[in-house]
Amino acid sequence: MRSDFPVGIPQPWPTNTAPAGWLKCNGAAFDKAKYPLLAVAYPSGVLPDLRGEFIRGADDGRGVDSGRTLLSAQMDAVQKFTGKTNGLQHFIPGLTPQGIISQGETVATTTGLTETTGGTGNGVFRVNIDASLQIRTATETRPRNIAFNYIVRAA
């Protein structure tokens, strides 16, 4: 590894062991007396825990991600999407909901008709919204990625 690489800059590393003079960004404390240059970048004496995390550029006045401080963590989120429904009245046989919309259970039926859950009678039906009908979903929102360890030169 190059000895002129700046101290404290997170660098992707493709193995589980950091090379000599480098430390993994795993949230561990380090000796500020032993690594004074690293302490300039991380005055708390604790390296950021970048395991399973993405680095995002600081807003620095741009207004895209305002209100954040350097080295602050941010929880995951999905951009909000909304929709409204009053239910499907007088369901039309052969009409199939598409996309992220599906027909739910019957909420009410018209007098003299049999309640259905499959969608063949007249009535008021719930509308279900489920993004997984159209896109890959998980317990988090994430871009495609490849896993590396992050390390910093300690000097």
C-alpha positions in Angstrom: 0.0 0.0 0.0 1.2 3.5 -0.8 2.6 5.4 2.2 1.6 8.8 0.6 -2.1 8.0 0.7 -3.8 10.6 3.0 -4.5 9.4 6.6 -8.2 8.9 7.5 -9.8 8.6 4.0 -12.0 5.5 3.8 -10.8 3.2 1.1 -12.6 0.0 -0.2 -10.5 -3.1 0.5 -11.2 -6.6 -1.0 -10.0 -8.8 1.9 -11.0 -9.4 5.5 -7.7 -8.2 6.9 -6.4 -4.6 6.7 -2.8 -4.3 5.6 -0.1 -3.1 8.1 -0.6 0.6 9.1 -4.3 0.5 8.1 -7.4 0.0 10.3 -10.9 -1.3 9.4 -13.8 1.2 9.6 -15.8 -0.9 12.0 -16.7 1.6 14.8 -13.7 0.7 16.9 -11.8 3.1 19.1 -8.2 3.8 18.3 -5.3 5.2 20.4 -5.1 8.9 19.6 -1.6 9.2 21.0 -0.4 6.3 18.7 -2.2 7.7 15.7 -2.2 11.6 16.0 -2.8 12.2 12.3 -5.8 9.9 12.4 -7.1 11.8 15.4 -7.1 15.0 13.3 -9.7 13.4 11.0 -11.6 11.6 13.8 -11.1 13.7 17.0 -13.4 11.4 19.0 -10.9 8.6 18.7 -13.5 6.3 17.1 -13.6 5.3 13.5 -16.9 5.3 11.6 -18.7 2.0 11.4 -19.0 1.5 7.7 -20.0 -2.2 7.8 -23.1 -2.6 5.6 -23.2 1.2 4.9 -22.9 3.4 1.9 -20.9 6.7 2.0 -22.9 9.7 0.9 -21.4 13.1 -0.1 -22.1 15.8 2.5 -24.7 18.4 1.4 -22.3 21.3 2.1 -25.0 24.0 1.4 -26.5 22.4 -1.8 -29.9 21.8 -0.3 -30.3 18.1 -1.4 -29.7 16.6 2.1 -29.6 19.7 4.3 -29.4 19.6 8.1 -26.7 16.9 8.3 -23.4 17.1 10.0 -20.2 15.4 8.8 -19.9 11.8 9.9 -23.6 11.6 10.8 -25.5 8.4 10.1 -28.9 8.5 8.3 -31.6 5.8 8.5 -33.0 4.2 5.3 -36.1 5.5 3.7 -38.2 5.1 0.6 -39.5 8.1 -1.3 -43.1 8.6 -0.4 -45.8 7.6 -2.8 -49.5 7.9 -2.2 -52.9 6.9 -3.6 -56.6 7.0 -2.7 -59.5 4.8 -3.2 -63.1 4.7 -2.1 -63.4 1.0 -3.1 -64.5 -0.6 -6.3 -68.3 -0.5 -6.6 -70.2 -2.7 -9.0 -67.1 -4.8 -9.8 -67.1 -5.6 -13.5 -66.4 -9.2 -14.2 -63.2 -9.6 -16.3 -61.7 -6.3 -15.1 -58.4 -7.2 -13.6 -56.5 -4.7 -11.4 -52.9 -4.2 -12.6 -49.6 -3.0 -11.4 -49.2 -2.5 -7.7 -53.0 -2.6 -7.2 -55.0 -5.7 -6.4 -58.6 -6.4 -5.3 -59.0 -7.1 -1.6 -61.8 -8.5 0.5 -65.4 -7.4 0.1 -66.3 -4.5 2.5 -70.1 -4.5 1.7 -72.5 -6.0 -0.7 -75.5 -4.7 -2.6 -78.8 -6.0 -1.3 -79.7 -9.5 -2.7 -76.2 -10.3 -3.8 -73.8 -12.8 -2.3 -70.6 -11.5 -0.7 -67.5 -12.6 -2.7 -63.8 -12.3 -2.1 -62.7 -13.2 -5.6 -64.3 -10.3 -7.4 -67.3 -11.5 -9.4 -70.3 -9.8 -7.7 -71.5 -6.3 -7.1 -70.3 -4.7 -3.9 -67.6 -2.5 -2.4 -64.2 -4.1 -2.5 -61.0 -3.0 -0.7 -58.1 -2.1 -2.9 -54.7 -3.4 -1.9 -51.5 -1.7 -2.8 -48.3 -3.9 -2.8 -45.2 -2.7 -4.7 -43.8 -6.2 -4.6 -46.3 -7.1 -7.4 -44.1 -5.1 -9.8 -40.7 -4.6 -8.3 -38.1 -6.4 -6.1 -38.7 -5.5 -2.5 -36.8 -6.2 0.7 -36.6 -4.9 4.3 -34.5 -2.0 3.0 -34.2 0.2 0.0 -30.8 -0.2 -1.7 -29.0 0.1 -5.0 -27.2 -2.8 -6.6 -23.9 -3.2 -4.8 -20.8 -5.3 -4.2 -19.5 -5.8 -0.7 -16.0 -4.5 0.3 -14.4 -3.6 3.7 -13.6 0.0 4.2 -10.1 0.7 5.7 -8.2 3.9 6.6 -4.5 4.6 6.7 -3.7 5.1 10.3 0.0 6.3 10.0 
